[in-house]
Amino acid sequence: MKIYVSVDMEGISGIVLPEQLRRAEPFYEEGRRLLSQEVKTVVESLVQAGADEIIVKDAHGTGFNLLTETLHPKARYLLGATPIDRRFAGLDATFDGALLIGYHAMWGTSFAVRDHTMTATSWQTVSLNGSAVGEIALDSLLFGLYGVPVLLVSGDDKACVEAQQVLPGVAVYETKVGFGRHAAVIKPPLFVHSESELPRAIFDAIATRREREPLTLKGPYELEIRYASTDVADARYYDGIHAIRRDGQSVVYKENDLLSLLSHM
Ligand SMILES: [Zn+2]
């Protein structure tokens, strides 16, 4: 069984502050440790559940947050920045499923830890064919291009609600309850890693994997991005056909192919 794991940082247990998420910030090393411990639990659980090929993508910021010396030997790890067509390098149609670990709610969600879509500072709303989307939907669609279903999403309670809206019936695991962008009641990492918690959720998700469908969306596609300031919109090129500036902050991209569309991001 082959499983692809995409790991973001904001939804990892114990992470609440921006200082835990950015290089050179005072609590970043703590954030890396929390991330790496959770990834170890995920890989251990997948191995126990019967996975014999696992790729883990570090999907946060620079793509280099995992503490490499602590990585579980049974998986392989995709590190560093990757363009959209290689966001999940090594992924193909032979994978049985994907897990989205440590994810967060889309930009503008109330009481969600670090709610944002793709960038925390320069983008606001992202809509695909008229519906607001966050990273859970965007990444699920990328897995869907290869026919690979998302089996489990973990993060705060708002990310879990969003996951179930995007992927009805998907398994979720809640690591914390958000009470603000930088406030949450957390489950302690030691509790999350205990057998009856995240590992149990992963076993159950693997056991029911054949009930899950890959996420797909029919073209043609229209992606609207509302940038946080006119500067970001000014810096883009518009051909009036595939890239159209709607107003100072909003831009619409149109393509018949989903990957071409997402490459505008
Ligand atoms: Zn992130």
Residues whose N, C-alpha, C, O or C-beta is under 5 A from the ligand:
A	BS01	ZN	D8 M9 E10 A59 H60 G61
